[in-house]
Amino acid sequence: LHSLQPVPCNLVAFIQIPMRSLPSSEITHHMTKTLFIFPGQGAQYRGMGHDLFEDHDVVRHTYEEANDILGYNIADASFLDPGKKLNLTRYAQPALLTHSIACLRLFTKQLGENVRPSAVAGHSLGEYSALVAAGSLDFSTALELVQKRGELMGKFGQGEMEALSVPREIAEALALKHYCGVAACNLPEQTVVGGLPDDLARLVDDLKELDPKKNSTRLKTEGAFHTYFMVEAANRFRPVLEAANVQPPSIQVLSNFTGSFHDSEPHSIRARLFLQLFHPVLWYQNLEQAARFGIDNIIEFGGGIGKGEHPNNKKPNLAGIVKRAFRRGDNPPEYHAVINGETLAATVTAIAM
């Protein structure tokens, strides 16, 4: 769902919102509005975090803390994947959250007070990392939540997902015809749907009849996430959410469910995380809201996609979608990432100039 490269997009209307852009030399004076973003499931890979773990105490301590919370060695699962289970939802979600927070802590330690986010956002699972960054969830609570969330999504999920190069209206019409549902709206012309494999196959056949030039990509997941196929998992997850310690966030947090900022009231945050499980991820609306908010600097933390086995071979998961979304603006935001040693060094250098 989340490691898909963006497909061609012909209409990105919300990009016309004017945004100011400042030179990187002014970043240390807190004159920008910075958005921290976090990827979701699909950004995990064998070896994720290993380079940073070897070189930085704060990363090692984060993984040790996660091991104690989870009751198993998430470092081994992430770095070595001995049982080839990292792509299973129950392991992928805690692994990604741990890597994202390790990257965030390392970045914060190196730059101290030089960069303070004005807002945070995450794609699907990444919303939990965003809530940690905003102080709404502590790391321990977030990790316990995503461990249970991943377990339930994997156990009770059905179906698969298909990424379509069409607007939501077309995807929704096709989905309704074939017992499927819209799962994510990544760009105005990139929509992900979920359903049973045979239903998705028929949906794709219909799409080809409508326009043979339209492409699609099957995403092998453990279920049709963010559709009605996740209702049972969500109902079982609700008591866990309701028992979780959630605090009002210290900064603005974007909600996948509404496409806009979360209310600060903890009960509302819990409810939207519950509803997020079986409603579409409104990612492009999150980006639209960030544009209206005046974001001019974006930093992505955690995960990675691309060929090659070493972490430095990976590139940021959300970069392609975000850059495509903002590319028609007069002053698109600067984009940085902290996902491995190479991107950490480049980002610290750029921001500290």
C-alpha positions in Angstrom: 0.0 0.0 0.0 2.6 2.5 1.0 5.8 1.6 -0.9 4.1 2.2 -4.3 5.9 4.7 -6.6 3.5 7.4 -7.7 1.8 7.0 -11.1 1.4 9.9 -13.5 -0.8 12.6 -12.2 -2.5 15.2 -14.5 -4.4 17.2 -12.0 -3.2 18.4 -8.6 -5.5 21.3 -8.0 -4.5 21.9 -4.4 -0.9 22.6 -5.4 -2.0 26.1 -6.4 -2.1 27.2 -2.8 0.7 29.7 -2.4 3.5 28.7 0.0 6.5 30.7 1.0 10.0 29.2 0.7 13.1 30.2 2.6 16.7 29.3 2.0 18.1 26.5 4.1 20.4 28.9 5.9 17.5 30.4 7.7 16.1 27.1 9.0 18.1 27.3 12.2 16.4 30.5 13.0 13.0 28.8 13.2 11.6 30.8 10.3 10.1 27.9 8.4 7.1 25.7 9.1 8.3 22.2 9.2 6.2 19.0 8.7 7.6 15.7 10.0 6.1 12.7 8.2 6.3 9.0 8.8 5.7 6.1 6.3 3.4 3.1 6.7 3.4 -0.6 6.1 5.2 -1.5 2.9 8.3 0.6 3.8 9.9 -2.2 5.8 12.8 -4.2 4.5 15.4 -6.7 5.8 18.3 -4.8 7.3 16.2 -1.7 8.2 18.0 0.4 10.8 21.1 -1.8 11.1 23.5 0.9 10.0 22.2 3.5 12.4 22.1 0.9 15.2 25.8 0.1 14.8 26.8 3.8 14.9 24.6 5.5 17.4 23.8 4.9 21.1 20.4 6.6 20.9 19.3 4.1 18.2 20.6 1.1 20.2 18.7 2.3 23.2 15.5 2.7 21.2 15.7 -0.9 20.0 16.5 -2.2 23.4 13.5 -0.3 24.8 11.3 -1.8 22.0 12.6 -5.3 22.8 11.5 -5.0 26.4 8.0 -3.7 25.4 7.4 -6.3 22.7 8.8 -9.3 24.4 10.9 -10.3 21.5 14.0 -9.1 19.7 12.7 -6.5 17.1 16.3 -5.7 16.3 17.0 -9.2 15.0 13.7 -9.3 13.3 14.4 -6.0 11.5 18.1 -6.6 10.7 18.2 -10.3 10.0 14.6 -11.5 9.6 15.6 -15.1 10.4 12.1 -16.5 10.1 11.2 -14.4 7.0 8.4 -12.8 9.0 9.2 -9.1 8.7 6.6 -8.6 5.9 3.8 -10.1 8.1 1.7 -7.3 9.5 2.2 -8.2 13.1 6.0 -7.8 12.8 6.1 -5.1 10.1 4.2 -2.5 12.0 6.2 -2.6 15.3 9.5 -2.7 13.2 8.5 0.3 11.2 7.4 2.3 14.2 10.6 1.5 16.1 12.8 2.5 13.1 10.9 5.7 12.6 11.2 6.8 16.3 14.9 5.7 16.3 15.5 8.0 13.3 13.5 10.8 14.9 15.4 10.6 18.2 18.8 10.5 16.4 17.9 13.5 14.3 16.7 15.4 17.4 19.9 14.6 19.3 22.1 15.8 16.5 20.2 19.0 15.8 18.8 19.8 19.2 16.6 22.9 19.1 17.5 23.8 15.5 14.4 22.2 14.0 11.0 22.2 15.6 8.1 20.8 13.7 4.9 22.8 13.4 2.9 19.7 12.4 3.3 16.0 11.9 1.7 13.4 9.7 1.9 9.7 9.0 0.5 7.4 6.3 -1.7 4.7 7.9 0.6 3.1 10.5 2.8 6.2 10.3 0.0 8.2 12.1 1.1 6.4 15.3 4.7 7.6 14.9 3.4 11.1 14.2 1.4 11.0 17.5 4.6 10.0 19.3 6.4 12.9 17.7 3.7 15.2 18.9 3.7 13.9 22.5 0.2 12.5 22.3 1.5 8.9 22.7 4.6 7.8 24.4 6.8 5.3 22.6 5.8 2.4 24.8 2.1 3.0 24.4 2.4 3.4 20.6 4.4 0.2 20.3 1.9 -1.8 22.3 -0.9 -0.4 20.2 0.6 -1.2 16.8 1.7 -4.6 18.0 -2.0 -5.4 18.8 -3.2 -3.5 15.7 -0.8 -5.5 13.4 -1.8 -8.8 15.1 -5.5 -8.2 14.6 -5.2 -6.9 11.0 -3.2 -9.9 10.0 -5.4 -12.4 11.8 -8.8 -11.1 10.7 -7.9 -9.4 7.5 -9.1 -10.7 4.1 -8.3 -9.8 0.6 -5.6 -7.8 -1.2 -5.1 -4.3 -2.6 -4.7 -2.8 -6.0 -3.2 0.6 -6.8 -5.0 2.3 -9.7 -3.9 5.4 -11.7 -7.4 7.0 -11.6 -9.2 9.6 -9.4 -11.2 8.5 -6.4 -14.5 8.9 -8.2 -13.6 6.4 -10.9 -12.0 4.0 -8.4 -15.0 4.2 -6.1 -17.5 3.4 -8.9 -15.4 0.4 -9.9 -15.1 -0.8 -6.3 -18.8 -0.6 -5.6 -19.5 -2.7 -8.7 -17.1 -5.4 -7.6 -17.6 -5.7 -3.8 -14.4 -3.7 -3.1 -13.6 -0.5 -1.3 -11.4 2.5 -1.6 -8.4 2.1 0.7 -6.2 5.1 0.1 -6.3 8.4 -1.8 -2.6 9.2 -2.3 -2.9 11.7 -5.1 -5.8 13.0 -7.2 -5.0 10.3 -9.8 -3.6 7.6 -7.6 -6.2 5.6 -5.6 -5.8 2.3 -3.9 -8.7 -0.2 -3.6 -9.1 -3.4 -1.6 -11.1 -6.5 -2.0 -11.0 -10.3 -2.6 -8.4 -11.4 -5.2 -11.0 -12.5 -7.8 -13.1 -9.3 -7.3 -10.0 -7.2 -7.8 -9.2 -9.1 -11.0 -12.6 -8.3 -12.4 -12.3 -4.7 -11.3 -9.0 -4.4 -13.2 -10.5 -5.9 -16.3 -13.3 -3.3 -16.2 -10.7 -0.6 -15.8 -8.9 -1.8 -18.9 -12.1 -1.7 -20.9 -12.7 1.9 -19.8 -9.1 3.0 -20.7 -6.5 0.5 -21.8 -3.8 3.0 -21.0 -4.6 3.1 -17.3 -2.3 0.9 -15.3 -2.6 -0.8 -11.9 -0.4 -2.7 -9.5 -1.4 -5.6 -7.2 -0.2 -5.1 -3.6 0.3 -8.4 -1.8 -0.9 -7.6 1.7 -2.5 -9.7 4.5 -5.8 -8.0 3.9 -7.7 -5.2 2.2 -6.6 -2.6 4.7 -8.7 0.6 5.3 -11.8 -1.0 3.9 -14.9 -2.8 5.3 -12.8 -6.0 5.4 -11.1 -4.5 8.5 -14.3 -4.0 10.5 -13.8 -7.0 12.7 -10.2 -6.2 13.4 -11.2 -2.6 14.3 -14.0 -3.8 16.7 -11.5 -6.0 18.5 -8.9 -3.2 18.6 -11.3 -0.6 20.0 -11.1 -1.7 23.7 -7.3 -1.6 23.4 -7.4 1.9 22.0 -9.9 3.0 24.7 -7.6 1.8 27.4 -4.5 3.5 26.0 -3.0 6.6 27.6 -3.5 9.4 25.0 -2.5 13.0 25.7 -3.5 16.2 23.9 -0.7 16.7 21.2 1.7 19.6 21.7 1.6 20.4 17.9 -0.8 19.8 15.1 -1.3 16.2 13.9 -2.9 15.3 10.6 -5.6 12.6 10.7 -5.8 10.1 7.9 -9.5 9.6 8.6 -10.6 13.2 8.2 -7.8 14.6 6.0 -7.5 17.5 8.4 -5.9 18.1 11.8 -6.9 16.0 14.8 -8.9 17.6 17.6 -6.7 17.8 20.7 -9.2 15.9 22.8 -7.8 12.4 23.5 -11.1 10.6 23.1 -11.5 12.1 19.6 -8.0 11.0 18.7 -8.8 7.4 19.8 -12.1 7.4 17.8 -10.3 8.6 14.6 -7.6 5.9 14.9 -10.4 3.3 15.3 -12.2 4.7 12.2 -9.0 4.9 10.2 -8.8 1.1 10.2 -11.8 0.7 7.9 -11.9 4.0 6.0 -9.6 5.3 3.3 -6.3 7.0 4.1 -6.9 10.6 2.9 -3.2 11.3 2.3 -3.6 13.8 -0.5 -6.0 15.7 1.7 -3.4 15.7 4.4 -1.0 17.2 2.0 -3.6 19.8 0.9 -4.1 20.7 4.6 -0.3 21.0 5.1 -0.1 23.4 2.1 -2.9 25.6 3.6 -1.0 25.6 6.9 2.0 27.1 5.1 4.4 24.1 5.3 7.7 24.9 3.6 10.0 22.2 4.9 9.3 18.4 5.1 11.4 15.7 6.7 10.5 12.0 6.4 11.6 9.6 9.1 12.0 5.8 8.9 11.5 2.9 6.5 12.8 2.9 2.9 12.1 1.5 -0.6 14.2 0.5 -3.5 16.6 -2.2 -4.7 19.8 -3.1 -3.0 20.3 -4.8 0.4 22.2 -2.1 2.3 20.1 0.7 4.0 22.0 3.3 2.1 20.6 1.9 -1.1 17.1 2.8 0.0 15.2 6.0 -0.7 12.4 7.6 1.3 9.1 5.9 0.9 6.8 9.0 0.7 9.1 11.3 -1.2 7.8 10.6 -4.7 4.2 11.1 -3.8 4.9 14.2 -1.8 7.1 15.8 -4.4 4.6 15.1 -7.1 1.8 16.6 -5.1 3.7 19.9 -4.5 5.6 20.1 -7.8 3.2 22.5 -9.5 3.3 25.0 -6.7 5.2 28.3 -7.0 7.4 27.5 -4.0 7.3 23.8 -3.2 8.6 22.8 0.3 12.2 21.6 0.7 12.2 17.8 1.2 14.7 15.9 3.4 14.7 12.5 5.0 16.3 10.6 7.8 16.1 6.9 7.0 19.7 5.7 7.0 23.2 7.0 7.6 23.5 8.6 4.2 20.2 10.6 4.4 20.9 11.5 8.0 24.3 13.1 7.1 22.8 14.9 4.1 19.8 16.3 6.0 21.9 17.4 9.0 24.3 19.2 6.6 21.6 20.9 4.7 19.7 22.1 7.7 22.8 23.2 9.7 24.1 25.3 6.9 
